[in-house]
Each structure stands twice: as structure tokens, then as C-alpha cells.
Amino acid sequence: MNNERRKKIDQAMALIEEARSIIEDATAEETEAYENMPESLQYSERGELAQEAVNNLEYSESSFDELLGYLEDAKQ
């Protein structure tokens, strides 16, 4: 791989890191909102949806790690 393509991958990786940071913030905010719900609401449909959102955000965070690893390997 030439340096020009490596630079493009580096640019993409920087954008992915920025996106991951935004998702991490959203995950923290959603987690806090869920934890601050009264227990009765946590077990309601609304609480279940909030917990599902937290789970999906956490899964997406691990996907960023996997994606960045593939891109790093591609630059070799």
C-alpha cells in the first residue's frame, strides 16, 4: 500500500475515532438516564427500551474497535 492510501485510511480512522467518542458520550448519557429512572419505570416498556438502547450503543462501541483493527491491519 502506498503512502497516499495510508493517509486516506488515517483520515478515515480519525473520523471513526471522533464518531466513537460521540457514541461513548451518548452511551454514558443514556445509561445515566436509565439508572436515574425510578425502579418501577425501569421495568416498564419505556425502561426496557432505554436498556435496549444502552445495549445497542455498547455493542456499537465494540464494533468501532473491530473496525479500527481491520483498518490498522490494512495499512501494513
LUMDREN-730943 format. One line per field, with one value per residue (C-alpha): residue number from 1; residue in one letter; y, x, z. Coordinates in nm, 2 decimals. Example, Ala and Ser with C-alpha at 12.3 -4.5 7.8 and 13.67 -1.06 7.14 Angstrom:
BEGIN
nr 1, 2
rest A, S
yy -0.45, -0.11
xx 1.23, 1.37
zz 0.78, 0.71
END
This chain:
BEGIN
nr 1, 2, 3, 4, 5, 6, 7, 8, 9, 10, 11, 12, 13, 14, 15, 16, 17, 18, 19, 20, 21, 22, 23, 24, 25, 26, 27, 28, 29, 30, 31, 32, 33, 34, 35, 36, 37, 38, 39, 40, 41, 42, 43, 44, 45, 46, 47, 48, 49, 50, 51, 52, 53, 54, 55, 56, 57, 58, 59, 60, 61, 62, 63, 64, 65, 66, 67, 68, 69, 70, 71, 72, 73, 74, 75, 76
rest M, N, N, E, R, R, K, K, I, D, Q, A, M, A, L, I, E, E, A, R, S, I, I, E, D, A, T, A, E, E, T, E, A, Y, E, N, M, P, E, S, L, Q, Y, S, E, R, G, E, L, A, Q, E, A, V, N, N, L, E, Y, S, E, S, S, F, D, E, L, L, G, Y, L, E, D, A, K, Q
yy 0.00, 0.34, 0.64, 0.82, 0.54, 0.51, 0.88, 0.82, 0.53, 0.75, 1.02, 0.76, 0.63, 0.98, 1.02, 0.68, 0.78, 1.10, 0.91, 0.66, 0.95, 1.08, 0.73, 0.69, 1.02, 0.91, 0.57, 0.74, 0.98, 0.70, 0.48, 0.77, 0.84, 0.47, 0.45, 0.76, 0.62, 0.50, 0.12, 0.09, 0.27, 0.06, -0.25, -0.08, -0.08, 0.26, 0.13, -0.18, 0.04, 0.25, -0.06, -0.19, 0.14, 0.12, -0.23, -0.14, 0.16, -0.06, -0.31, -0.04, 0.08, -0.27, -0.26, 0.06, -0.13, -0.41, -0.18, 0.02, -0.30, -0.40, -0.07, -0.08, -0.42, -0.29, -0.03, -0.29
xx 0.00, 0.13, 0.15, -0.14, -0.38, -0.24, -0.32, -0.67, -0.71, -0.56, -0.82, -1.10, -0.96, -0.96, -1.33, -1.41, -1.24, -1.45, -1.77, -1.68, -1.63, -1.98, -2.13, -1.94, -2.10, -2.44, -2.40, -2.30, -2.59, -2.84, -2.70, -2.73, -3.09, -3.18, -3.01, -3.19, -3.53, -3.75, -3.73, -4.09, -4.01, -3.70, -3.93, -4.18, -4.17, -4.00, -3.73, -3.68, -3.64, -3.39, -3.19, -3.20, -3.07, -2.78, -2.70, -2.70, -2.48, -2.23, -2.23, -2.16, -1.86, -1.70, -1.77, -1.56, -1.27, -1.30, -1.32, -1.02, -0.82, -0.91, -0.80, -0.48, -0.41, -0.48, -0.21, 0.06
zz 0.00, -0.09, 0.14, -0.03, 0.05, 0.41, 0.46, 0.34, 0.59, 0.86, 0.78, 0.80, 1.13, 1.27, 1.18, 1.32, 1.65, 1.65, 1.59, 1.87, 2.11, 2.03, 2.07, 2.41, 2.53, 2.41, 2.59, 2.91, 2.90, 2.82, 3.09, 3.34, 3.23, 3.28, 3.62, 3.73, 3.64, 3.93, 3.96, 3.86, 3.53, 3.46, 3.44, 3.22, 2.84, 2.85, 3.07, 2.86, 2.55, 2.73, 2.84, 2.48, 2.36, 2.60, 2.50, 2.13, 2.19, 2.38, 2.10, 1.85, 2.06, 2.03, 1.66, 1.63, 1.79, 1.55, 1.25, 1.36, 1.40, 1.04, 0.91, 1.10, 0.96, 0.61, 0.64, 0.69
END
